[in-house]
């Protein structure tokens, strides 16, 4: 292998880091951030950090190479869709443990920061368009969904307990 110039070595390190992030991510969202103020960007980064989301700005060319090296070029249609999103100013929010979190945090902040525009993303190893990302953002978080499930499962048992107590109270009276 030819010896890389210092700039190429730095690019290779960024590509390797991106490949690792892409492979580990359960989901990621790509956003256009052109025109964002420093204050808004600081708030956005804080929101991502609080949700345990890895957010950063990467060169589109390096991201395309990383996607190809991570295996996304095997499905040419998906790879082309990713490539179409990688134009202009692009920031990427990676989530390694919650599939919905990057969509939810991005959508919440896009509503507050009018210059943020969702371009698309990845979920379950497949490309998802901006409309899909926005619809995913409407899904309640995992803890909320688990709480709802617990309530649904608990309701019949609770109803039975109330009915049995009423019968027992009636017999005592």
Secondary structure, DSSP 8 states (H G I E B T S, - for coil): -----HHHHHHHHHHHHHHHHHHH-SEEEEEE-TT--HHHHHHHHHHHHHTTEEEEE--HHHHHHHHHHTTGGGSHHHHHHHHHH-SSS-EEEEESS-TTHHHHHHHHHHHHSTT-EEEEEEETTEEEEHHHHHHHHTS--HHHHHHHHHHHHHHHHHHHHHHHHHHHHHHH-
